[in-house]
Amino acid sequence: MLAAVYKSSKKADTYLFIEKRDDFGKVPDPLMATFGTPIFVIIVDLAKRTKLGVADLSNVKQKLIDDGFYLQLPPPQENLLDELKRQNGVKSD
């Protein structure tokens, strides 16, 4: 199973996996508007992989089958101030 991977021109660390290079027909228009101009990264053979960066490989494959695309968002940034407060036993606001 091949997938073309694109990075977002508007959102840092946001990637879009699609079934065929430059075929964004199955990606909803509002998502494309938010994603911005797709910047091609790589074609990846998901069948030959056992792991896929931060994304769950089986979830990526299933989303490609079901929806024709997979959107990989960056993990949420941790709030360092809240973490410091937790470590010091201070309640957060």
OpenMM code with the backbone's topology and positions (N, CA, C; nanometers):
from openmm import Vec3, app, unit

residues = "MET LEU ALA ALA VAL TYR LYS SER SER LYS LYS ALA ASP THR TYR LEU PHE ILE GLU LYS ARG ASP ASP PHE GLY LYS VAL PRO ASP PRO LEU MET ALA THR PHE GLY THR PRO ILE PHE VAL ILE ILE VAL ASP LEU ALA LYS ARG THR LYS LEU GLY VAL ALA ASP LEU SER ASN VAL LYS GLN LYS LEU ILE ASP ASP GLY PHE TYR LEU GLN LEU PRO PRO PRO GLN GLU ASN LEU LEU ASP GLU LEU LYS ARG GLN ASN GLY VAL LYS SER ASP".split()
positions = [
    Vec3(0.0844, -0.1173, 0.0000),
    Vec3(0.0000, 0.0000, 0.0000),
    Vec3(0.0891, 0.1237, 0.0000),
    Vec3(0.0804, 0.2016, -0.1081),
    Vec3(0.1592, 0.3238, -0.1196),
    Vec3(0.0784, 0.4424, -0.0697),
    Vec3(0.1484, 0.5406, -0.0148),
    Vec3(0.0849, 0.6653, 0.0275),
    Vec3(0.1793, 0.7803, -0.0049),
    Vec3(0.1210, 0.8874, -0.0561),
    Vec3(0.1965, 1.0100, -0.0791),
    Vec3(0.1799, 1.0964, 0.0453),
    Vec3(0.2905, 1.1527, 0.0926),
    Vec3(0.2888, 1.2314, 0.2153),
    Vec3(0.3223, 1.3763, 0.1812),
    Vec3(0.2414, 1.4662, 0.2362),
    Vec3(0.2595, 1.6093, 0.2156),
    Vec3(0.2644, 1.6791, 0.3503),
    Vec3(0.3447, 1.7851, 0.3592),
    Vec3(0.3427, 1.8663, 0.4803),
    Vec3(0.2632, 1.9925, 0.4528),
    Vec3(0.2079, 2.0487, 0.5569),
    Vec3(0.1256, 2.1673, 0.5459),
    Vec3(0.2118, 2.2916, 0.5313),
    Vec3(0.1659, 2.3848, 0.4483),
    Vec3(0.2345, 2.5131, 0.4351),
    Vec3(0.1865, 2.6120, 0.5409),
    Vec3(0.0803, 2.5743, 0.6148),
    Vec3(0.0230, 2.6645, 0.7152),
    Vec3(0.0405, 2.6163, 0.8592),
    Vec3(0.0466, 2.4863, 0.8776),
    Vec3(0.0481, 2.4289, 1.0131),
    Vec3(0.1760, 2.3485, 1.0345),
    Vec3(0.2530, 2.3857, 1.1336),
    Vec3(0.3786, 2.3156, 1.1625),
    Vec3(0.3527, 2.1712, 1.2032),
    Vec3(0.4391, 2.0831, 1.1585),
    Vec3(0.4351, 1.9407, 1.1959),
    Vec3(0.3011, 1.8741, 1.1651),
    Vec3(0.2348, 1.9191, 1.0595),
    Vec3(0.1080, 1.8629, 1.0168),
    Vec3(0.1274, 1.8001, 0.8794),
    Vec3(0.0875, 1.6727, 0.8669),
    Vec3(0.1113, 1.5972, 0.7446),
    Vec3(-0.0173, 1.5342, 0.6947),
    Vec3(-0.0278, 1.5239, 0.5632),
    Vec3(-0.1433, 1.4627, 0.4988),
    Vec3(-0.0957, 1.3445, 0.4158),
    Vec3(-0.1536, 1.2272, 0.4423),
    Vec3(-0.1250, 1.1058, 0.3666),
    Vec3(-0.2412, 1.0854, 0.2707),
    Vec3(-0.2123, 1.0641, 0.1430),
    Vec3(-0.3170, 1.0348, 0.0455),
    Vec3(-0.2766, 0.9118, -0.0350),
    Vec3(-0.3742, 0.8536, -0.1035),
    Vec3(-0.3519, 0.7278, -0.1751),
    Vec3(-0.2658, 0.7431, -0.2997),
    Vec3(-0.2750, 0.8576, -0.3659),
    Vec3(-0.2052, 0.8767, -0.4927),
    Vec3(-0.1492, 1.0183, -0.4984),
    Vec3(-0.0267, 1.0317, -0.5439),
    Vec3(0.0386, 1.1621, -0.5486),
    Vec3(-0.0471, 1.2644, -0.6246),
    Vec3(-0.0623, 1.3797, -0.5634),
    Vec3(-0.1333, 1.4954, -0.6194),
    Vec3(-0.2825, 1.4726, -0.6435),
    Vec3(-0.3410, 1.3689, -0.5854),
    Vec3(-0.4848, 1.3432, -0.5995),
    Vec3(-0.5536, 1.3753, -0.4661),
    Vec3(-0.5990, 1.5000, -0.4538),
    Vec3(-0.6610, 1.5462, -0.3300),
    Vec3(-0.8128, 1.5415, -0.3368),
    Vec3(-0.8678, 1.4674, -0.4316),
    Vec3(-1.0118, 1.4607, -0.4537),
    Vec3(-1.0928, 1.4119, -0.3346),
    Vec3(-1.0363, 1.3269, -0.2511),
    Vec3(-1.1100, 1.2728, -0.1366),
    Vec3(-1.0924, 1.3555, -0.0095),
    Vec3(-1.0060, 1.4564, -0.0150),
    Vec3(-0.9809, 1.5413, 0.1017),
    Vec3(-1.0839, 1.6544, 0.1010),
    Vec3(-1.1579, 1.6716, 0.2110),
    Vec3(-1.2608, 1.7767, 0.2156),
    Vec3(-1.2013, 1.9164, 0.1919),
    Vec3(-1.2754, 2.0002, 0.1209),
    Vec3(-1.2297, 2.1355, 0.0895),
    Vec3(-1.1939, 2.2180, 0.2136),
    Vec3(-1.2762, 2.2139, 0.3213),
    Vec3(-1.2382, 2.2917, 0.4401),
    Vec3(-1.1038, 2.2478, 0.4996),
    Vec3(-1.0757, 2.1176, 0.4938),
    Vec3(-0.9471, 2.0684, 0.5429),
    Vec3(-0.8334, 2.1204, 0.4554),
    Vec3(-0.8518, 2.1174, 0.3248),
    Vec3(-0.7481, 2.1681, 0.2338),
    Vec3(-0.7241, 2.3169, 0.2556),
    Vec3(-0.8297, 2.3926, 0.2825),
    Vec3(-0.8151, 2.5360, 0.3069),
    Vec3(-0.7331, 2.5617, 0.4331),
    Vec3(-0.7580, 2.4829, 0.5357),
    Vec3(-0.6831, 2.4971, 0.6609),
    Vec3(-0.5408, 2.4458, 0.6464),
    Vec3(-0.5228, 2.3405, 0.5700),
    Vec3(-0.3921, 2.2772, 0.5497),
    Vec3(-0.2986, 2.3676, 0.4694),
    Vec3(-0.3552, 2.4412, 0.3761),
    Vec3(-0.2742, 2.5274, 0.2908),
    Vec3(-0.2225, 2.4504, 0.1700),
    Vec3(-0.1274, 2.5098, 0.1009),
    Vec3(-0.0695, 2.4461, -0.0169),
    Vec3(0.0127, 2.3253, 0.0273),
    Vec3(-0.0232, 2.2053, -0.0189),
    Vec3(0.0507, 2.0853, 0.0202),
    Vec3(0.1921, 2.0868, -0.0386),
    Vec3(0.2888, 2.0510, 0.0437),
    Vec3(0.4277, 2.0421, 0.0002),
    Vec3(0.4663, 1.8944, 0.0016),
    Vec3(0.4933, 1.8388, -0.1169),
    Vec3(0.5243, 1.6963, -0.1277),
    Vec3(0.6492, 1.6631, -0.0474),
    Vec3(0.6417, 1.5508, 0.0267),
    Vec3(0.7545, 1.5052, 0.1081),
    Vec3(0.8110, 1.3747, 0.0533),
    Vec3(0.7242, 1.2719, 0.0408),
    Vec3(0.7734, 1.1385, 0.0060),
    Vec3(0.6569, 1.0474, -0.0331),
    Vec3(0.6892, 0.9448, -0.1096),
    Vec3(0.5968, 0.8323, -0.1313),
    Vec3(0.6487, 0.7202, -0.0408),
    Vec3(0.5610, 0.6646, 0.0392),
    Vec3(0.6023, 0.5610, 0.1333),
    Vec3(0.5191, 0.4347, 0.1095),
    Vec3(0.5863, 0.3202, 0.1145),
    Vec3(0.5184, 0.1910, 0.1019),
    Vec3(0.4821, 0.1436, 0.2422),
    Vec3(0.3572, 0.1615, 0.2785),
    Vec3(0.3120, 0.1268, 0.4137),
    Vec3(0.3139, -0.0234, 0.4375),
    Vec3(0.3052, -0.1025, 0.3318),
    Vec3(0.3057, -0.2483, 0.3460),
    Vec3(0.4418, -0.3007, 0.3926),
    Vec3(0.5460, -0.2257, 0.3650),
    Vec3(0.6807, -0.2697, 0.4014),
    Vec3(0.7280, -0.2111, 0.5338),
    Vec3(0.6426, -0.1395, 0.5997),
    Vec3(0.6806, -0.0758, 0.7265),
    Vec3(0.6194, -0.1498, 0.8448),
    Vec3(0.6892, -0.1455, 0.9553),
    Vec3(0.6355, -0.1983, 1.0803),
    Vec3(0.6062, -0.0851, 1.1775),
    Vec3(0.6612, 0.0326, 1.1491),
    Vec3(0.6451, 0.1490, 1.2349),
    Vec3(0.6414, 0.2727, 1.1461),
    Vec3(0.5761, 0.3772, 1.1941),
    Vec3(0.5623, 0.4977, 1.1141),
    Vec3(0.5695, 0.6214, 1.2030),
    Vec3(0.6876, 0.6669, 1.2353),
    Vec3(0.7055, 0.7895, 1.3129),
    Vec3(0.6129, 0.7980, 1.4320),
    Vec3(0.5387, 0.9080, 1.4407),
    Vec3(0.4490, 0.9285, 1.5546),
    Vec3(0.3074, 0.8762, 1.5289),
    Vec3(0.2766, 0.8425, 1.4051),
    Vec3(0.1423, 0.7942, 1.3712),
    Vec3(0.1334, 0.6431, 1.3900),
    Vec3(0.0146, 0.5956, 1.4233),
    Vec3(-0.0118, 0.4534, 1.4356),
    Vec3(-0.0308, 0.3959, 1.2952),
    Vec3(0.0563, 0.3060, 1.2545),
    Vec3(0.0574, 0.2525, 1.1188),
    Vec3(-0.0760, 0.1899, 1.0787),
    Vec3(-0.1350, 0.1092, 1.1658),
    Vec3(-0.2618, 0.0444, 1.1315),
    Vec3(-0.3737, 0.1475, 1.1166),
    Vec3(-0.3706, 0.2524, 1.1971),
    Vec3(-0.4704, 0.3590, 1.1871),
    Vec3(-0.4554, 0.4352, 1.0552),
    Vec3(-0.3324, 0.4631, 1.0151),
    Vec3(-0.3072, 0.5315, 0.8880),
    Vec3(-0.3618, 0.4482, 0.7724),
    Vec3(-0.3301, 0.3190, 0.7715),
    Vec3(-0.3780, 0.2302, 0.6649),
    Vec3(-0.5302, 0.2263, 0.6600),
    Vec3(-0.5934, 0.2144, 0.7769),
    Vec3(-0.7390, 0.2052, 0.7818),
    Vec3(-0.8039, 0.3343, 0.7349),
    Vec3(-0.7506, 0.4477, 0.7746),
    Vec3(-0.8051, 0.5770, 0.7313),
    Vec3(-0.7899, 0.5949, 0.5805),
    Vec3(-0.6787, 0.5486, 0.5249),
    Vec3(-0.6611, 0.5572, 0.3799),
    Vec3(-0.7647, 0.4719, 0.3073),
    Vec3(-0.7928, 0.3534, 0.3619),
    Vec3(-0.8927, 0.2648, 0.3023),
    Vec3(-1.0328, 0.3261, 0.3159),
    Vec3(-1.0657, 0.3725, 0.4372),
    Vec3(-1.2008, 0.4231, 0.4643),
    Vec3(-1.2279, 0.5607, 0.4032),
    Vec3(-1.1324, 0.6530, 0.4204),
    Vec3(-1.1554, 0.7929, 0.3842),
    Vec3(-1.0753, 0.8405, 0.2636),
    Vec3(-0.9707, 0.7671, 0.2286),
    Vec3(-0.8854, 0.8088, 0.1181),
    Vec3(-0.7757, 0.9059, 0.1578),
    Vec3(-0.7692, 0.9385, 0.2873),
    Vec3(-0.6635, 1.0262, 0.3369),
    Vec3(-0.6463, 1.0057, 0.4872),
    Vec3(-0.5319, 1.0508, 0.5382),
    Vec3(-0.5063, 1.0496, 0.6820),
    Vec3(-0.4373, 1.1805, 0.7169),
    Vec3(-0.4854, 1.2504, 0.8173),
    Vec3(-0.4259, 1.3746, 0.8628),
    Vec3(-0.3490, 1.3486, 0.9920),
    Vec3(-0.2201, 1.3765, 0.9881),
    Vec3(-0.1360, 1.3599, 1.1076),
    Vec3(-0.1119, 1.4969, 1.1686),
    Vec3(-0.1620, 1.5155, 1.2891),
    Vec3(-0.1446, 1.6403, 1.3622),
    Vec3(-0.0286, 1.6276, 1.4603),
    Vec3(0.0347, 1.7391, 1.4944),
    Vec3(0.1439, 1.7302, 1.5922),
    Vec3(0.0876, 1.6974, 1.7301),
    Vec3(0.1688, 1.6330, 1.8138),
    Vec3(0.1224, 1.6066, 1.9499),
    Vec3(0.1016, 1.7402, 2.0227),
    Vec3(0.0098, 1.7444, 2.1176),
    Vec3(-0.0137, 1.8702, 2.1891),
    Vec3(0.1116, 1.9121, 2.2657),
    Vec3(0.1358, 2.0421, 2.2650),
    Vec3(0.2517, 2.0924, 2.3385),
    Vec3(0.2195, 2.0937, 2.4867),
    Vec3(0.3157, 2.0509, 2.5639),
    Vec3(0.2937, 2.0532, 2.7072),
    Vec3(0.3171, 2.1948, 2.7584),
    Vec3(0.2398, 2.2319, 2.8580),
    Vec3(0.2544, 2.3618, 2.9207),
    Vec3(0.3594, 2.3466, 3.0306),
    Vec3(0.4760, 2.4028, 3.0082),
    Vec3(0.5875, 2.3850, 3.1010),
    Vec3(0.5596, 2.4475, 3.2368),
    Vec3(0.4854, 2.5581, 3.2401),
    Vec3(0.4518, 2.6204, 3.3678),
    Vec3(0.3623, 2.5287, 3.4501),
    Vec3(0.2596, 2.4691, 3.3846),
    Vec3(0.1729, 2.3750, 3.4554),
    Vec3(0.2505, 2.2540, 3.5045),
    Vec3(0.3440, 2.2047, 3.4245),
    Vec3(0.4258, 2.0899, 3.4647),
    Vec3(0.5103, 2.1252, 3.5866),
    Vec3(0.5698, 2.2425, 3.5878),
    Vec3(0.6503, 2.2860, 3.7017),
    Vec3(0.5648, 2.2982, 3.8268),
    Vec3(0.4439, 2.3531, 3.8108),
    Vec3(0.3525, 2.3645, 3.9245),
    Vec3(0.3164, 2.2266, 3.9792),
    Vec3(0.2906, 2.1297, 3.8902),
    Vec3(0.2573, 1.9930, 3.9331),
    Vec3(0.3731, 1.9322, 4.0109),
    Vec3(0.4933, 1.9514, 3.9603),
    Vec3(0.6114, 1.8946, 4.0246),
    Vec3(0.6319, 1.9559, 4.1640),
    Vec3(0.5904, 2.0799, 4.1804),
    Vec3(0.6096, 2.1494, 4.3081),
    Vec3(0.4852, 2.1461, 4.3960),
    Vec3(0.3827, 2.0716, 4.3534),
    Vec3(0.2629, 2.0561, 4.4335),
    Vec3(0.1738, 2.1792, 4.4378),
    Vec3(0.1857, 2.2662, 4.3386),
    Vec3(0.1042, 2.3879, 4.3328),
    Vec3(-0.0146, 2.3605, 4.2414),
    Vec3(-0.1358, 2.4036, 4.2861),
    Vec3(-0.2548, 2.3849, 4.2049),
    Vec3(-0.2509, 2.4797, 4.0853),
    Vec3(-0.2957, 2.4287, 3.9677),
    Vec3(-0.3070, 2.5126, 3.8480),
    Vec3(-0.4356, 2.5927, 3.8540),
    Vec3(-0.4362, 2.7058, 3.7857),
    Vec3(-0.5557, 2.7904, 3.7811),
    Vec3(-0.6622, 2.7302, 3.6961),
] * unit.nanometer
topology = app.Topology()
chain = topology.addChain("A")
for resn in residues:
    res = topology.addResidue(resn, chain)
    for name in ("N", "CA", "C"):
        topology.addAtom(name, app.Element.getBySymbol(name[0]), res)
